Amino acid sequence: MLEADPPWSRPLMLESTMSTGDIIETEKKAPAHFTEEEVAADSESQDLNYKKILRKIDRRILYLYSVVYLFTQINKGNLSNVAIVNLEAGHGIKEELSLNSQQWAWSLSSFYYSYLFFEPLATVLLKTFGPRVWQSRIMITWGAISMLQAAARNFSGLVAVRFFLGLAEAGFYTSVLYHLGFWVKPRELRQRVASFYSVGMLSGAVSGLLAYGISFLDQRANLSGWQWVFIFEGIPTVLLGIYTFFRLPNYVEDSNFLSEGEKKVLLDNLPKSAPTKADSSFSWDQVKELIRQPTFYTYCSIWFFQGVGGWGISFVLPTIVYELGFTGTATTQLMTMPPSFIGFILLNVLGYMLHRRYIEAFPTAMVMSLIQIVSYIVLLTVKSNVAKYVMLNVATAISNSLFPVLWPDRMRVVNGTSSSALAIGITNTACQFLGIVGPQIYQPKFGPTYRVSYACSIALCSCASASIALTWYLVAKGGLLHTEGAFREDSDDTDKS
């Protein structure tokens, strides 16, 4: 059993089975002074124990969430991939459902209306129903409704299914972050959030590869290729939801894969501002405290401007690549894969460097945002299709990587269970405007040059950079730039292991 107490204190823990004389004798034998080397050795031993426990949490929680996130992101973005599936054969989704440019934009956006309004509540409900039940419910309903997209026969049917798809999926990503906050202190989340998010980024590559392969099933069983894509990509999410119901642990206190000593080590390492199992699901006092914080609004601004301006292009990436004229629709699916791989590598490198404290979150996010702006300026001004494709890779990789760089700090500077749930939920909700505004900015009618679209992205990403700078200033002004939690007295873990 792992223990948080130093070795020299362990004999005193047996006093319930020892006589008074034995206790006195033991105390006499206890060393009166410990050298710096002994203290350092014990501290190192406790740190190794803590890391060993974190690895157990990773295997039981983080890895499961990462795999699930990959498939939920595949389901979430597959409408962009099916936009060009079997287009040359006359069996594309836009042609078969008679969708014009505006209707296609609304088909993409409809998902995010329900998602946007339900996400904050969905994050809070995780505490009400418990992570295991709530997350498995999201996965099963999400996968089932995703497959129903194959049954759409017209614009209204597709919009309706997409609306309920957003309602079913709302809160999964934010609930993962919220759930991890019950187990791991914020600064230990930096590399974990980056790794988790990077697996989801691979969805662009996996979805493109799946769409490429599934497109060859066109007209099998009287179903078009785009219908088969929806069906095949929804099945794994349902199966993972069932698995999650039986395997996902809820909280540290009631976990059955940790010893009592390991649980104590985990709970002792959490800052006092972290969410806890014992807290009520909702507290108005914490809500009032949250909305009085200036950073609440600046963080939301970052997520809004970066989401719409930086990530809006993701909805039409296959179409933009196709319109560059390099190849046909099937091979274009493969050409959408490099941005995902680049983002995956970039985010894991950044996560490692943030964890080791070679770099800090705010300056890193600022540099990334500025590079992203330069990428869109190049896309707006150059005529070379090769240069445009390179910049598409850069812009997309950065847009997907910026949020996880800042997420641990967003979680770190809030206090309490209700505040954590609402701060995570509402902040990410601000990003969901990307699904409402993004498809409108990147409508097919602006192609193939998309000059209007790129100009909008430049303006919005510039606002995101300003929001990052302001948030950085406010966090530093509040004395929380280097704390472990939301209070100045919270110690800062300086370990770089």
N, C-alpha and C positions, 0 to 999 in steps of 0.2 A: 504493500500500500504506500502510495506516495504521500509525503507529509510536507506541510509548509513550515513546520517548526524547525529551528536549528538543532543539530544533533545533540548538543549538550543539554537541551531542555527535555529530551524525550523520557529519561528516567522519571521525571516528576509527573509525567502523564499517567503513571501507574499508581498514584497515591490512593486510589479507591480500593486497591487490593493490598496495600502495604500498611504496616503499623506506623504509629506516630514516630517511634524510635527509628524505624527504618528510613522514614522520610528525612528526619534530622541528619541521620548518618549519611544519606545520599547527598543532602545539601552540603555537608561538610566536604564531601569528596569532589563536588562540582568545582571546576576551575574558577578562580576568582578573576582571572584576566585572560583575554584572548588576543592573540597577536593579529596584526593586520592581515597576515597571510591566511590565518585560520578563518577570519571573517570573510575574506575574499573567496576562499575555497567553498565555504558554506553557501555564499551568495551565488556562486557559479553553479553549485549543485542544484539549488532551488530553481535557477533559471533553466537548466537542462531539463529538469522535471516538467516545468511549465511548457517548454517547447515540445516535449514528448506528448503531453496532453493535447496541445494544439494540433499535432499531427493526427491524433485519434479523431479529433473533431473534423479535420479536413476530410479524412477517409469516410466518415459517417454522414456528414452534412454537405460540405463544400463540393465534393466530387459529384454527389447526386444532383445537387442544384445546377452544377455546371452542365451536366449532360442534358437535363431537362430544359435549361435555358437555350441550349443549342437548338432543340426541336421547336420550342415555342417561338424563337426568332425565325426559324425556317417557315413556320406557319404564318407568322406575322408579315413576312415580306414576300411570300410566294406570289401574291397578286402582281408584283412588279415583274417577276420572272415569266409568268404566264402571258404577260402582255405581248410577247413576241413568239410564243410557242406555236409552231406549225403555221406561221403567218403566210409563208409562200404557198402553202397547200390550200389556203382559203379557209382554214379551220381555226383561225385565231379567235380568242374570246371576244375581242371588240367587234369582229365581223359577225360572229354567230349570235351575239346578244344585241347587235345594232347599236353600239355605243359610240357617241361622238366625243370630241375632245373634252367638253365640259362634263359630260356624264361620266367619263372615265375618271376625271379629277374628283368628282363627288363619290365615286365608288371607292377610291382610295381614302377619301376623307371621312366617310361615314363611320368607319371603324373607330376613329379617334373621338367622335362626339361622346359616345357612351363611355369610352375609356377615360376620357378627360374628367368627366363629372363623377365617375364612380371610383376612381383610383384612390383618393384620400380616404374615403370610407372603407374601401376594401383593405387598405393597410391597417386601419384601426381594428377591423373585424378579425384580423389574424389573432389578436390577443383575446377576443371574445370566444372564438371557436377553437383556438389552439392551432399552432402551425401545421401539424400533421393533417388534420381534417381540412383545414382551409386551403392549403396548397394542393392537396390531392384533388379537391373539388374543382379548383381552377383548371388543373391539367386535364381532367376527364371531360369537363364541359367544353373546354377550349378545343380539344382535339376533335370531339364529336361535331361541333358546329363548324369547325374548319372543313371537315369532309363534306358538310352540307352545301358548301359553296359550289360543289360540282352539280348540284340540282338546280342552280339558278338558270332561268330561261329568258330573263329580260333585265333591264336596268333596275326596276323596282325590286325584283327578287334578289339581285346581287347586293343592292344597298341594304336591304332588310337583314340579310344574313351577315353582312359585314358589321352592321350595327350591333347585333347580338354577339358577334364574335368579340368585339371590343368589350362588351359588358362582361363576358365570361372571363376574359384574360386580365382585365383591369386589376392591378395590384400585385401581380406575381413578382415582378422584378423588385418593386419597392418592399414587398413583404419579405423577400430574401434578405435584403439589406437590414431590415428591421429585425428579423429573426436572428441574424448573425450578431447584432448588437447585444443580444441577451447572453451571448457566449464569449465574445472576444472583444478586447478593448480596442478602441478606434485605431490607434497607431499600428496595431497588429493586423488590421484589416486592409492596409494599403496594398500589399502584394496579393492578398486573397481576393479583394474586389477586382483588381486588375486581371488576375488569372480567370476568375469567374466570367468577367465581362468579355475577355478575349476569346473564350470558347464560343460565346454567343456571336462574336464577330465572324467566326468561321461559318456561320449560317449562310452568309452571302455566297461563299465558295461552295458549300455543300448543296445549297438550294439550286445554284446554277448547274452543278454537276447532275443533280437529280432531275432537274427540268430537261437537261440535255438528253439523259438516258430515257426518261419517261416519254419524251416527245415521240419516240419511235413506236409507242403504243397507240398512236393516233388512229382512231376509227376501229379499234378493237372493242368488241362487245357494244358497238354503236356509240362509243364514247370518244370524244375528242381528246387530244393530248392534254389540254389545260384541265379537263375534268379529272383525268388520271393523276395529274400532279396534286390536286387538292386531296384526293382520296389517299394516295400513298403517303403523303407527308403528314396527314392527320393521325394515322394509326399509331405510330410510336408514342405520341403524346398521351394518348389514352392508356396505353400499356404502362407507361412510366407513372402516370397518375395512380394507377392501382398499386404499383410497387411502392410508391411514396407513402401511401396510406398505411402500409405495414412496416416501413423501415425508418421513416423520418422521426427523430426524437423531438420533443417539444422544448423543454427547458433544462437547464443544468440540474436543477434540484430533483427532477423526477426522471432523469436519464438512467438507463439500465446498463450502459456500456462503460460507465465511469465508476470508480470506487468513491467512497465517501471522502477520502483524502484528496483525490483528484478534483472532486467537486469543490472542496474548500479552497484549493489552490486557484481554481478558475474564478470563483466568486471574490476572493481576496484581491485578485489582480484587476477586477473591473473598477473603473472610476465611479464615484458615488453618483454621478449624473447619468449613468447608464440605465437603460430600462431593466426592470426586474419582474419576475413572475408574481411577486407579492403585490405589486402596484395594481390599482384598479384599471380597467380598460380605458376609462376616460376621466379626465380631470379638467374642469373649467379653469381652475387657477393656472394650470400649466399652459392651457391654450391662451389665456390672457397674457401670460408672461412671454409666450412665443411671438405673438403678434406685436408686442411692444419692441421687439428687437429689430434694429435697422437691417441686420444681416439677413433676416427672414426675407426681406424684399429684394435685397441685392443678389442673393443666391437664386431666387426665382427669376430674376432678370437674366442672369447668366444662362440658366437652363432654357428660358424662352428664346432669347436671341440666338444662342448657339444651336438650339434645336431646329428652329425655322431656317436660319441662314446657313448653318453648316451642314445640317443633316437632311435638309429638304431634297437635295439632289439624289438621295438614296432611292427615292420612289421611282425615279425614271432612269436610273443608271444603265440598265440593260438597253433601254431605248436610245439613250444618248450614245452609247458605245456602238450600237447597231447603225445609227445614222452617221457615224464617222466613216462608214463605207468600207471597213476592212474586210468583212466576210459576211456570210449568211446568218440567219437567226440562230441556228443550232450551235455553231461555233462561237457566236457572240456570247452565249451563256457561259462558255468557258473563259471568255475574255473578261467577264465580270468577277472572276475569282481572285486575281492578283490583289485588288484593294483589300480584300478580306485577309489574305495571308500577310500582307504588309502590316495591316493594323494589328493582327494577332502578334506578330513579332515585336512591333513597336511597343504595344501595351505591356507585354511581359517584361521587356527590357526596362521600361519606365517603372513598372511595379517593383521590380527587383531593386532598382536604384533608389526609389522612394523609401522602400523598406530599410535599406542599408543607410539611408540618409546621405547619400551622395548628392542628391538634389532635393529640393523642396517643392511642395505642391503648387503654390501660387505662382512663383516665377516660371515653373515648368509649363503651367497652363497658359500663362501670358505669351511665352515664346511660341507654343503650339498654335495659339489663336492668330498670332501675327503671320506665321508661316501659311496658315490656312487662307488668310486674306490675300497674301501674295499669289497663292495658287489660283484663286478666283480671278485676280487681276490678269494673270497670264491667260486663263481660259477666255476671258473677255476680249483680249487684245490680239492674241496670236492667231495665225491662219493655219499653221501646220497641224494636221490631224494627229501626227505622232506626238507632238508636244502637248496637244490637248489631252491625249490619252494618258500621258505621263502625269500631267497635273490632276487629272481625274483620280488617279491612284493616290496621289499625295493628299488631295483635299478630302477624299473619302476616308482614308486611313486615319487622318487627324481628327476629323469630325466624330468618328466612332470612339476615339481614344480619350478625348478631353474630359468627358464626364467622369469616368472612373478615377481619373487623377484627382478630382476634387471631392468625390463622394465621401471618403473617410473624414475629411475636414468638415464637410457639411453635417455629418452625423456627430462629430466630436463636440461641436459648439452648441448643442442643445441639451437641455436638462430634463430628465424624466421620461416615463413610459409614454404618456400621451403626447408630449412635445416631440419625442423621437418619431412616433408614428405619423403625426401630422406634418412635421417638417419634411420627412422623407417623401410622404405621399403628395403633399402640395407642391414641393419643389419639382418633383418629377412630372406632376400634372402640368406645370408651366411648359415643360418640354413637349407635351403631347399636342400643343398647338402646331407643332411641325407637321402633324398628320392632317391638320385642317387647312393651314396656310400653305405648307410646302407643295402639295400637289397643284394648288392654284398658281403658285409662282412658276412651277415647272410644268405647265401645261404643254402638251404636244404642239400646240399652235405656235409656241415660241421657238420651236426647233426648226431646222437642225442647228442653228447657231446658238440659241438660248442666251442671247446677249442681254435681254431684259432680265432673265432669271439670274444670270451671273452678277449683274449690277445690284440686284436686290440682295443677293448673298453677301456681297462686299459690304453693303451698308449695315446689314444685320450683324455680321460677324464683327464689324467695327464697334458696334454697340455692346457686343458680348465682351470684347477686350476691355472696354471702359468699365463694364460691370465687374469683371474680374479684378481690375485695379482698385475699384472702390471697395469691394468686399475684402480684399487683402488689407487695405488701409484700416477698415473698421475692426477686423479681427485683431490686427496688431495693436490698434488703439485700445481695445478692450483687454489687452494683456493675455490673450488666448492663443497667440500664434504658436507657442511652444509648450502648451499644456497638454496633459493627457485627456482631460475632460473639459466640461463647461465652466469650471471654476478656476480662479487663479492659483488656488492652493493645491490643485491637482498636480501631482508630481509628473515630470516629463521623463518618459523612459528613453534613456539615451543609448540603450543597447543597439548594436549594429550587426548582430549575428543573424 
